[in-house]
């Protein structure tokens, strides 16, 4: 983890380090440890947990990684706590540097460094337009997800979300979107609004899930994050009436085109993007310049270059400000009252669509029929021969890939801040609440540890699915899913016997007499 250079020498002893500050970028956690700085990039499946030292020694360290369900990639021990980076596949990247070294951040903060973000984006678009060796016929979905220097933090589900918020179909090509000032401006505003909400409000979602410093969300708490999302992992999206009408119109046009014998170019179609600007109100309400770039970019044609933001200036130099916006006429109601996107009475449901290209894609509009093409002229052999398979998955696959199904009917994790392999679990018994930091947690009683294993076994075997008969797990299947039972201390008393709250034994409960017995006793 320490890269040796002749000018740097050996690192200081780890015993000399002391935690001074914690910060982050969109991809990493940064620990200022006095003489050294540690920057950990999570990559795909790494999460962070704080454990009390006693719990770390007695529970996590006593169970093998296969049984507990996660691996420990890196752990830093302090006097009373352990900071652990837990991973499903040990794919993460720690980087040790000196405090005076610059912090490596692949992308800029879109909230605090908005002008720099726009400058980088404009340079990226212009570079890819002018270079002849680039392929701009790929999906815009892949272009965003693959360019972390611009779209920091945009993975599979975030990309689906900001494309939906911006009214941009994920099945358009990179060129169709980034050669269009309105679509690009909508993407920028949606990205900024998404990140702003996450920064301002995400703690209210996470804080109730932290117990004794450990992230341990219940299934109901995990399900609450689905309300944050627009399309990913959802069967339907609730939207304002005008947005629902745009969806209906969009689907109807594509159905008519699919029944046609002709080849159609998307640039020639009157296909209106499904854009509801109110979803981006956090970033759009006070930005008149971007409202103009979204609705009427041609009006910026005669503005002095010095008065334009970097993105608008680039489009003017490229001669693209006259490009159609593919938007409806919003009149004087460009931004709706916030109640219109939150009140159930004012919303209309529309189904989602679930496809797979290189990764899964969720959207509120379907993919284009095979006879509807981009109409772009390929610039090189790569673009001429490029093709990508977009497969619509079945209704059954769509249902089993939703938040609700996976959370309540499987042991898998999804996406978002509450979905990690290293999460602890909350167990309730006898009016008390207990935390299981891993399967077969030795700090639990034998009763609770066994109950947790049996419950997970039922989930894995699908015995609790709606419409299924509730039956006992078969012996063979139970043996395969309860391998953690070897760690259970069967001599450890239950919490009801040892009184988990540390108090004395309560008075025995008075049995309730049934009505018939009460009547009989009255006659004696």
C-alpha positions as CSV (number, residue, x, y, z in Angstrom):
1,X,0.0,0.0,0.0
2,X,3.0,2.3,0.4
3,X,4.7,3.2,-2.8
4,X,8.4,3.6,-2.3
5,X,10.3,6.4,-4.1
6,X,13.9,7.3,-3.4
7,X,12.9,10.8,-2.4
8,X,10.3,9.7,0.1
9,X,12.1,7.1,2.1
10,X,10.3,4.8,4.5
11,X,6.9,5.7,6.0
12,X,6.6,6.5,9.7
13,X,5.6,3.7,12.1
14,X,1.8,3.1,12.2
15,X,2.0,3.5,16.0
16,X,2.9,7.1,15.6
17,X,-0.2,7.9,13.6
18,X,-3.2,9.8,15.2
19,X,-6.5,10.6,13.6
20,X,-6.9,14.3,13.1
21,X,-9.6,14.8,10.5
22,X,-11.9,12.9,8.1
23,X,-13.1,14.2,4.7
24,X,-14.3,12.6,1.5
25,X,-14.6,12.9,-2.3
26,X,-17.3,11.3,-4.4
27,X,-15.3,8.1,-4.5
28,X,-13.1,8.0,-1.4
29,X,-12.8,8.4,2.3
30,X,-9.8,10.5,3.5
31,X,-8.2,10.1,6.9
32,X,-5.7,12.7,8.1
33,X,-3.4,10.7,10.4
34,X,-0.8,13.2,11.3
35,X,2.4,12.2,9.5
36,X,0.4,10.3,6.8
37,X,-2.8,10.6,4.9
38,X,-4.9,7.5,4.0
39,X,-7.2,7.8,1.0
40,X,-9.4,4.7,0.5
41,X,-11.3,4.3,-2.7
42,X,-14.4,2.1,-2.2
43,X,-14.8,0.8,-5.8
44,X,-17.7,-1.6,-6.0
45,X,-18.5,-3.5,-2.8
46,X,-16.6,-1.9,0.1
47,X,-18.4,-0.3,3.1
48,X,-17.2,1.3,6.3
49,X,-18.1,0.2,9.9
50,X,-17.1,1.4,13.3
51,X,-16.9,-1.4,15.9
52,X,-16.4,-1.2,19.6
53,X,-13.0,-2.9,20.3
54,X,-14.7,-5.5,22.5
55,X,-17.3,-6.4,19.8
56,X,-14.5,-6.5,17.2
57,X,-12.5,-9.0,19.2
58,X,-15.3,-11.2,20.4
59,X,-17.5,-11.3,17.3
60,X,-16.0,-10.3,14.0
61,X,-12.5,-11.8,14.6
62,X,-14.0,-15.1,15.8
63,X,-16.0,-16.0,12.6
64,X,-14.4,-17.0,9.3
65,X,-15.1,-14.7,6.4
66,X,-17.2,-17.2,4.5
67,X,-19.6,-17.6,7.3
68,X,-19.9,-14.0,8.4
69,X,-20.7,-13.0,4.8
70,X,-18.0,-10.4,4.2
71,X,-14.3,-10.0,4.2
72,X,-12.2,-7.4,6.1
73,X,-10.1,-5.5,3.6
74,X,-8.5,-3.1,6.0
75,X,-9.0,-2.4,9.7
76,X,-7.5,0.4,11.8
77,X,-7.5,-0.1,15.5
78,X,-7.9,2.8,17.9
79,X,-8.0,2.7,21.7
80,X,-11.7,2.0,21.9
81,X,-12.9,1.5,18.4
82,X,-11.9,-0.3,15.1
83,X,-12.5,1.4,11.8
84,X,-13.1,-1.5,9.3
85,X,-13.3,-1.4,5.6
86,X,-15.5,-4.4,4.8
87,X,-15.7,-5.9,1.3
88,X,-17.5,-8.6,-0.6
89,X,-14.7,-9.3,-3.0
90,X,-11.6,-7.4,-1.6
91,X,-11.7,-5.0,-4.5
92,X,-10.8,-1.6,-3.1
93,X,-7.8,0.8,-3.3
94,X,-6.0,2.3,-0.3
95,X,-3.4,5.0,-1.0
96,X,-1.0,6.3,1.6
97,X,0.5,9.8,1.0
98,X,2.1,12.6,3.0
99,X,-0.1,15.4,4.2
100,X,1.5,17.9,1.9
101,X,0.8,15.8,-1.2
102,X,-2.3,16.9,-3.3
103,X,-5.5,14.9,-2.7
104,X,-6.3,12.7,-5.7
105,X,-9.9,13.5,-6.8
106,X,-10.8,12.2,-10.2
107,X,-13.8,14.6,-10.5
108,X,-14.7,18.0,-9.2
109,X,-17.5,18.8,-6.7
110,X,-20.4,19.8,-8.9
111,X,-22.0,21.8,-6.0
112,X,-19.1,23.9,-4.7
113,X,-17.1,24.0,-8.0
114,X,-19.9,24.5,-10.6
115,X,-18.0,26.7,-13.0
116,X,-15.0,24.3,-13.0
117,X,-17.4,21.4,-13.7
118,X,-18.9,23.2,-16.6
119,X,-15.5,24.0,-18.0
120,X,-14.3,20.4,-17.8
121,X,-17.5,19.1,-19.4
122,X,-17.3,21.6,-22.2
123,X,-13.7,20.6,-22.9
124,X,-14.6,16.9,-22.8
125,X,-17.5,17.4,-25.3
126,X,-15.4,19.5,-27.6
127,X,-12.5,17.0,-27.5
128,X,-14.7,14.0,-28.3
129,X,-16.3,15.9,-31.1
130,X,-13.1,16.9,-32.8
131,X,-11.1,13.7,-32.3
132,X,-11.5,11.2,-35.1
133,X,-10.6,8.2,-33.1
134,X,-13.5,8.4,-30.6
135,X,-16.7,6.4,-30.8
136,X,-19.8,8.7,-30.1
137,X,-22.3,6.0,-31.3
138,X,-22.4,4.3,-27.9
139,X,-25.3,4.8,-25.5
140,X,-25.3,8.1,-23.5
141,X,-25.8,5.8,-20.5
142,X,-22.4,4.2,-21.0
143,X,-20.7,7.5,-21.8
144,X,-21.8,9.1,-18.5
145,X,-21.1,6.0,-16.4
146,X,-17.6,5.5,-18.0
147,X,-16.4,9.1,-17.5
148,X,-15.8,9.5,-13.8
149,X,-13.5,12.5,-14.3
150,X,-16.7,14.5,-15.2
151,X,-19.6,12.6,-13.7
152,X,-18.2,11.7,-10.4
153,X,-20.3,9.2,-8.4
154,X,-22.5,8.2,-11.4
155,X,-22.7,4.4,-11.4
156,X,-25.4,2.1,-12.8
157,X,-28.4,3.4,-10.7
158,X,-27.3,7.0,-10.4
159,X,-27.0,7.3,-14.2
160,X,-30.5,5.9,-14.7
161,X,-31.8,8.4,-12.2
162,X,-30.2,11.6,-13.6
163,X,-31.2,10.6,-17.2
164,X,-34.8,10.2,-16.0
165,X,-34.7,13.6,-14.1
166,X,-33.3,15.3,-17.3
167,X,-35.9,13.7,-19.6
168,X,-33.1,12.1,-21.7
169,X,-33.8,8.6,-23.0
170,X,-30.9,6.3,-22.0
171,X,-31.2,4.7,-25.4
172,X,-30.0,7.8,-27.3
173,X,-26.4,7.9,-28.4
174,X,-23.7,10.0,-26.9
175,X,-23.6,12.3,-29.9
176,X,-27.4,12.8,-29.9
177,X,-27.3,14.1,-26.3
178,X,-24.0,16.0,-26.0
179,X,-24.4,17.7,-29.4
180,X,-27.7,19.1,-28.1
181,X,-27.4,22.1,-25.7
182,X,-30.8,21.6,-24.1
183,X,-30.3,17.9,-23.3
184,X,-26.8,18.5,-22.0
185,X,-27.9,21.5,-19.8
186,X,-30.8,19.3,-18.5
187,X,-28.3,16.6,-17.6
188,X,-26.0,19.1,-15.8
189,X,-28.9,20.5,-13.7
190,X,-30.3,17.1,-12.9
191,X,-26.8,15.9,-11.7
192,X,-26.4,19.0,-9.6
193,X,-29.9,18.7,-8.1
194,X,-29.3,15.0,-7.3
195,X,-26.0,15.6,-5.6
196,X,-27.5,18.6,-3.7
197,X,-30.3,16.6,-2.3
198,X,-28.0,13.7,-1.3
199,X,-25.7,16.1,0.5
200,X,-28.4,18.0,2.3
201,X,-30.8,15.2,3.2
202,X,-29.1,11.8,3.2
203,X,-28.2,11.9,6.8
204,X,-31.9,12.0,7.8
205,X,-32.2,8.6,6.1
206,X,-29.0,7.1,7.5
207,X,-29.0,8.3,11.1
208,X,-31.9,6.2,12.3
209,X,-30.1,3.1,11.0
210,X,-27.0,3.6,13.2
211,X,-27.0,1.7,16.5
212,X,-24.1,1.9,18.8
213,X,-22.0,3.4,16.0
214,X,-22.8,0.4,13.6
215,X,-24.9,0.7,10.5
216,X,-27.7,-1.8,10.9
217,X,-30.8,-0.9,8.9
218,X,-34.0,-2.9,9.1
219,X,-35.8,-4.1,6.0
220,X,-38.3,-1.3,6.4
221,X,-35.6,1.3,6.7
222,X,-33.8,-0.1,3.6
223,X,-37.1,0.2,1.7
224,X,-37.3,3.9,2.5
225,X,-34.5,4.6,0.1
226,X,-36.7,3.4,-2.8
227,X,-38.8,6.6,-2.2
228,X,-35.7,8.6,-3.1
229,X,-35.5,7.0,-6.5
230,X,-37.4,7.8,-9.6
231,X,-37.1,4.6,-11.7
232,X,-34.4,2.3,-10.6
233,X,-35.7,-0.9,-9.0
234,X,-39.3,0.3,-9.2
235,X,-42.3,-1.1,-11.0
236,X,-43.9,2.3,-11.6
237,X,-43.2,6.0,-11.2
238,X,-45.6,8.5,-9.8
239,X,-45.5,11.8,-11.8
240,X,-47.4,15.0,-12.4
241,X,-50.2,14.9,-14.9
242,X,-48.3,16.7,-17.6
243,X,-45.4,14.4,-17.4
244,X,-47.7,11.3,-17.6
245,X,-49.2,12.8,-20.7
246,X,-45.8,13.1,-22.2
247,X,-45.0,9.5,-21.4
248,X,-48.3,8.4,-23.1
249,X,-47.5,10.5,-26.2
250,X,-43.9,9.2,-26.4
251,X,-45.0,5.5,-26.1
252,X,-47.8,6.0,-28.7
253,X,-45.4,7.5,-31.2
254,X,-42.9,4.6,-30.8
255,X,-45.7,2.1,-31.2
256,X,-46.9,3.7,-34.4
257,X,-43.3,3.8,-35.8
258,X,-42.8,0.2,-34.9
259,X,-45.8,-0.7,-37.1
260,X,-44.3,1.2,-40.0
261,X,-42.4,-0.5,-42.9
262,X,-40.1,2.5,-43.3
263,X,-36.8,3.4,-41.7
264,X,-37.0,6.6,-39.6
265,X,-34.3,9.0,-38.3
266,X,-34.8,10.2,-34.8
267,X,-33.6,13.7,-35.7
268,X,-36.5,14.0,-38.1
269,X,-39.2,12.9,-35.6
270,X,-41.4,15.1,-33.5
271,X,-40.6,13.0,-30.5
272,X,-40.9,15.1,-27.4
273,X,-38.6,14.3,-24.4
274,X,-40.3,13.4,-21.1
275,X,-38.9,16.2,-19.1
276,X,-40.3,17.4,-15.8
277,X,-38.1,20.3,-14.7
278,X,-39.6,20.5,-11.2
279,X,-37.6,17.4,-10.2
280,X,-34.5,19.5,-10.5
281,X,-35.9,22.6,-8.7
282,X,-33.0,22.5,-6.1
283,X,-30.6,23.5,-8.9
284,X,-32.8,25.1,-11.4
285,X,-35.1,27.5,-9.6
286,X,-32.5,30.3,-9.2
287,X,-30.5,29.7,-12.4
288,X,-32.1,31.8,-15.2
289,X,-29.2,31.3,-17.6
290,X,-29.6,27.5,-17.5
291,X,-33.3,27.8,-17.9
292,X,-32.7,29.8,-21.1
293,X,-30.1,27.2,-22.3
294,X,-32.7,24.5,-21.7
295,X,-35.7,26.2,-23.3
296,X,-34.4,28.7,-25.8
297,X,-30.6,28.2,-26.5
298,X,-30.8,30.0,-29.8
299,X,-31.4,33.3,-27.9
300,X,-27.8,33.1,-26.6
301,X,-26.5,33.2,-30.2
302,X,-25.8,37.0,-30.1
303,X,-24.7,37.2,-26.5
304,X,-21.1,38.3,-25.8
305,X,-18.9,35.2,-25.2
306,X,-17.7,36.7,-21.9
307,X,-21.3,36.7,-20.6
308,X,-21.9,33.0,-21.3
309,X,-21.1,30.1,-19.0
310,X,-18.4,27.8,-20.3
311,X,-20.9,25.2,-21.7
312,X,-23.0,27.8,-23.6
313,X,-19.8,29.4,-24.9
314,X,-18.6,26.1,-26.3
315,X,-21.9,25.4,-28.0
316,X,-21.9,28.8,-29.6
317,X,-18.4,28.3,-30.9
318,X,-19.4,24.9,-32.3
319,X,-22.5,26.4,-34.0
320,X,-25.0,24.2,-32.1
321,X,-27.2,26.7,-30.4
322,X,-29.9,26.3,-33.1
323,X,-30.3,22.6,-32.3
324,X,-33.9,21.6,-31.5
325,X,-34.7,21.2,-27.8
326,X,-37.3,18.3,-28.2
327,X,-39.3,19.9,-25.4
328,X,-43.0,20.8,-25.1
329,X,-44.2,24.4,-24.6
330,X,-44.4,24.9,-20.8
331,X,-45.9,28.3,-21.0
332,X,-45.6,30.2,-17.8
333,X,-45.5,27.0,-15.7
334,X,-42.0,25.8,-16.3
335,X,-41.6,24.9,-12.6
336,X,-44.6,23.5,-10.9
337,X,-45.4,24.0,-7.1
338,X,-43.5,21.4,-5.2
339,X,-46.8,19.9,-4.0
340,X,-47.4,18.8,-7.6
341,X,-44.6,16.3,-7.4
342,X,-45.3,15.2,-3.8
343,X,-49.0,15.0,-3.3
344,X,-50.5,11.6,-4.2
345,X,-53.7,13.2,-5.4
346,X,-51.8,15.1,-8.1
347,X,-49.7,12.3,-9.3
348,X,-50.3,9.6,-12.0
349,X,-48.5,6.2,-12.1
350,X,-46.7,5.0,-15.2
351,X,-44.9,1.7,-15.6
352,X,-41.1,1.4,-15.9
353,X,-39.0,-0.4,-18.5
354,X,-36.2,-2.7,-17.6
355,X,-33.4,-3.4,-20.1
356,X,-29.9,-4.8,-20.1
357,X,-27.0,-3.6,-22.3
358,X,-23.6,-3.9,-20.6
359,X,-25.4,-3.1,-17.3
360,X,-29.1,-2.9,-16.3
361,X,-31.0,0.2,-17.4
362,X,-34.3,1.4,-15.9
363,X,-36.3,4.0,-17.6
364,X,-39.8,5.5,-17.9
365,X,-39.8,5.2,-21.7
366,X,-39.1,2.1,-23.9
367,X,-36.2,1.6,-26.2
368,X,-36.6,2.6,-29.8
369,X,-38.0,0.1,-32.4
370,X,-35.4,-1.5,-34.7
371,X,-36.6,0.7,-37.6
372,X,-35.8,4.0,-35.8
373,X,-32.2,5.0,-36.2
374,X,-30.1,7.9,-34.9
375,X,-29.6,9.3,-38.4
376,X,-26.0,10.2,-37.6
377,X,-23.2,9.8,-40.1
378,X,-20.3,7.6,-38.8
379,X,-17.0,9.4,-38.8
380,X,-14.7,6.4,-38.7
381,X,-14.6,2.6,-39.0
382,X,-15.3,2.2,-35.3
383,X,-18.5,4.1,-35.4
384,X,-19.5,2.5,-38.7
385,X,-19.2,-1.1,-37.3
386,X,-20.3,-0.3,-33.7
387,X,-23.4,-2.0,-32.4
388,X,-24.7,-2.8,-29.0
389,X,-27.4,-5.3,-27.9
390,X,-30.1,-3.8,-25.7
391,X,-32.3,-6.6,-24.4
392,X,-35.7,-6.0,-22.7
393,X,-36.0,-8.3,-19.7
394,X,-39.2,-10.2,-19.0
395,X,-42.0,-9.1,-16.6
396,X,-40.9,-11.8,-14.1
397,X,-37.3,-10.5,-14.2
398,X,-38.5,-6.9,-13.8
399,X,-40.6,-7.9,-10.7
400,X,-37.8,-9.9,-9.1
401,X,-35.3,-7.0,-9.6
402,X,-37.3,-4.4,-7.7
403,X,-36.4,-3.0,-4.3
404,X,-39.4,-4.5,-2.7
405,X,-38.9,-8.0,-3.9
406,X,-35.1,-8.2,-3.1
407,X,-35.4,-6.6,0.3
408,X,-38.3,-8.6,1.6
409,X,-37.8,-11.9,-0.2
410,X,-34.0,-12.4,-0.6
411,X,-30.8,-12.0,1.3
412,X,-29.2,-9.9,-1.5
413,X,-28.3,-6.3,-1.3
414,X,-29.3,-3.5,-3.8
415,X,-27.9,0.0,-4.4
416,X,-27.7,3.0,-2.2
417,X,-26.3,4.1,1.1
418,X,-28.0,1.3,3.2
419,X,-27.1,-1.6,1.0
420,X,-23.8,-3.2,2.0
421,X,-22.6,-6.7,2.6
422,X,-21.1,-5.6,6.0
423,X,-24.3,-4.3,7.5
424,X,-25.3,-5.5,10.9
425,X,-28.8,-6.8,11.6
426,X,-31.3,-5.8,14.2
427,X,-32.9,-8.7,16.2
428,X,-35.9,-8.2,18.5
429,X,-36.9,-10.5,21.3
430,X,-38.7,-10.1,24.6
431,X,-39.2,-6.4,24.2
432,X,-35.5,-5.9,23.7
433,X,-33.3,-5.0,20.7
434,X,-30.0,-6.8,19.8
435,X,-27.4,-6.2,17.1
436,X,-25.9,-9.1,15.2
437,X,-22.7,-7.9,13.5
438,X,-22.3,-11.1,11.5
439,X,-23.8,-14.5,11.1
440,X,-23.5,-16.7,14.1
441,X,-22.4,-13.7,16.2
442,X,-20.9,-15.2,19.4
443,X,-22.1,-12.3,21.5
444,X,-25.7,-13.4,21.0
445,X,-27.5,-16.1,22.9
446,X,-27.7,-19.5,21.2
447,X,-31.5,-18.9,20.8
448,X,-31.1,-15.6,18.9
449,X,-28.1,-16.8,16.8
450,X,-30.1,-19.9,15.7
451,X,-33.2,-17.9,15.0
452,X,-31.3,-15.5,12.8
453,X,-29.7,-18.4,10.8
454,X,-33.1,-20.1,10.4
455,X,-34.7,-16.9,9.2
456,X,-32.0,-16.3,6.6
457,X,-32.3,-20.0,5.5
458,X,-36.0,-19.5,4.9
459,X,-35.3,-16.4,2.8
460,X,-32.7,-18.2,0.7
461,X,-35.1,-21.0,0.1
462,X,-38.0,-18.7,-0.8
463,X,-40.2,-20.2,1.9
464,X,-41.7,-16.8,2.9
465,X,-42.7,-15.6,-0.6
466,X,-46.3,-14.4,-0.9
467,X,-48.6,-17.3,-1.9
468,X,-46.2,-20.0,-0.8
469,X,-47.1,-22.5,1.9
470,X,-45.2,-21.8,5.1
471,X,-43.3,-25.0,5.7
472,X,-40.2,-26.1,7.6
473,X,-36.9,-25.9,5.8
474,X,-35.9,-29.4,4.6
475,X,-33.1,-31.0,6.6
476,X,-30.6,-31.0,3.7
477,X,-31.3,-27.5,2.7
478,X,-31.1,-26.3,6.3
479,X,-27.7,-28.0,6.6
480,X,-26.5,-26.0,3.5
481,X,-27.7,-22.7,4.7
482,X,-26.9,-23.0,8.4
483,X,-23.2,-23.7,8.2
484,X,-22.7,-20.9,10.8
485,X,-24.3,-23.1,13.4
486,X,-20.9,-24.5,14.3
487,X,-20.0,-21.2,16.0
488,X,-23.1,-21.0,18.2
489,X,-22.5,-21.5,21.9
490,X,-25.4,-23.8,22.7
491,X,-24.7,-23.5,26.5
492,X,-25.2,-19.7,26.4
493,X,-28.5,-18.7,28.1
494,X,-31.1,-16.7,26.3
495,X,-31.6,-13.0,26.9
496,X,-34.9,-13.7,28.7
497,X,-32.9,-15.9,31.1
498,X,-30.1,-13.5,31.8
499,X,-32.1,-10.2,31.4
500,X,-30.4,-8.4,28.6
501,X,-30.9,-5.0,30.2
502,X,-28.9,-6.0,33.2
503,X,-31.7,-5.6,35.7
504,X,-33.0,-8.1,38.3
505,X,-35.6,-10.8,37.4
506,X,-39.0,-9.2,37.0
507,X,-42.1,-10.4,38.8
508,X,-43.7,-13.3,37.0
509,X,-46.4,-12.2,34.5
510,X,-50.0,-12.7,35.6
511,X,-51.7,-15.2,33.2
512,X,-54.8,-13.8,31.6
513,X,-57.9,-16.0,32.4
514,X,-60.0,-16.8,29.4
515,X,-63.7,-15.7,29.5
516,X,-65.1,-19.2,29.9
517,X,-62.8,-20.0,32.9
518,X,-63.7,-16.6,34.5
519,X,-67.4,-17.4,34.3
520,X,-66.8,-20.9,35.8
521,X,-64.8,-19.5,38.7
522,X,-67.6,-17.0,39.5
523,X,-70.0,-19.9,40.1
524,X,-67.8,-21.4,42.8
